[in-house]
Amino acid sequence: MPCGIPILAVALGKDLIRFFENKFTFYQGDRTQILSYLIPGVNNVQQRRYWVWYVNVKQEKLKYLLTDDAVRPQMVFVNI
């Protein structure tokens, strides 16, 4: 079950932006994966860092987790 958040790079500060430039971050733990990468903007304006957290869950919990705030079932992800 993924949870993705595009973060406006300006909010990270210049030091973190420079640190993460041209880097793809990946972490794999027990029943979880996290990845992060830069989404370039036009002339580096509105540049974003995309952060995604995947959590492995049992099949029977997917229906509950893939239901949005309007109680509509979703097939792939739920925006939060």
C-alpha positions as CSV (number, residue, x, y, z in Angstrom):
1,M,0.0,0.0,0.0
2,P,1.8,3.2,-1.1
3,C,1.6,6.6,0.4
4,G,3.2,9.3,-1.8
5,I,3.8,12.9,-1.0
6,P,5.3,15.5,-3.4
7,I,7.1,18.0,-1.2
8,L,7.9,21.5,-2.6
9,A,11.6,21.4,-2.6
10,V,11.9,25.0,-1.3
11,A,10.4,23.8,2.0
12,L,13.4,21.5,2.4
13,G,16.0,24.3,2.3
14,K,18.9,24.8,0.0
15,D,21.3,22.5,1.7
16,L,18.9,19.5,1.5
17,I,18.0,20.3,-2.1
18,R,21.8,20.3,-3.1
19,F,22.3,17.1,-1.1
20,F,19.5,15.3,-2.9
21,E,20.2,16.6,-6.4
22,N,20.8,13.7,-8.9
23,K,20.1,11.1,-6.2
24,F,17.5,8.4,-5.8
25,T,16.9,7.2,-2.3
26,F,15.6,3.7,-1.5
27,Y,15.1,1.9,1.7
28,Q,13.8,-1.6,2.2
29,G,12.9,-2.9,5.6
30,D,10.7,-5.6,7.0
31,R,7.3,-5.3,5.2
32,T,8.1,-1.8,4.1
33,Q,9.9,0.1,1.3
34,I,10.6,3.9,1.0
35,L,11.8,5.8,-2.0
36,S,12.4,9.4,-2.7
37,Y,13.5,11.3,-5.8
38,L,13.6,14.8,-7.3
39,I,10.9,16.0,-9.7
40,P,12.5,18.8,-11.7
41,G,10.5,21.9,-12.3
42,V,10.8,24.4,-15.2
43,N,14.0,26.4,-14.6
44,N,14.1,24.7,-11.1
45,V,10.9,26.6,-10.1
46,Q,8.3,24.5,-8.3
47,Q,10.9,21.7,-8.0
48,R,9.6,18.9,-5.8
49,R,11.0,16.0,-3.9
50,Y,8.7,13.0,-4.2
51,W,8.6,10.7,-1.2
52,V,6.7,7.3,-1.3
53,W,6.2,4.8,1.5
54,Y,5.1,1.3,0.6
55,V,3.7,-0.9,3.4
56,N,3.0,-4.6,2.8
57,V,-0.4,-5.7,4.1
58,K,-2.4,-8.8,4.0
59,Q,-4.9,-9.2,1.2
60,E,-8.0,-9.1,3.5
61,K,-7.0,-5.6,4.8
62,L,-6.7,-4.0,1.3
63,K,-10.4,-3.4,0.8
64,Y,-10.4,-1.3,4.0
65,L,-7.2,0.5,3.2
66,L,-8.1,1.3,-0.4
67,T,-11.4,3.0,0.6
68,D,-11.3,6.8,0.4
69,D,-12.9,9.4,2.6
70,A,-16.1,9.3,0.5
71,V,-16.3,5.5,1.2
72,R,-15.5,4.8,-2.5
73,P,-13.3,1.7,-3.1
74,Q,-10.1,2.4,-5.1
75,M,-8.1,0.0,-7.1
76,V,-4.5,1.2,-6.6
77,F,-4.0,4.0,-4.1
78,V,-5.8,6.5,-1.9
79,N,-4.8,10.2,-1.9
80,I,-4.2,11.5,1.6
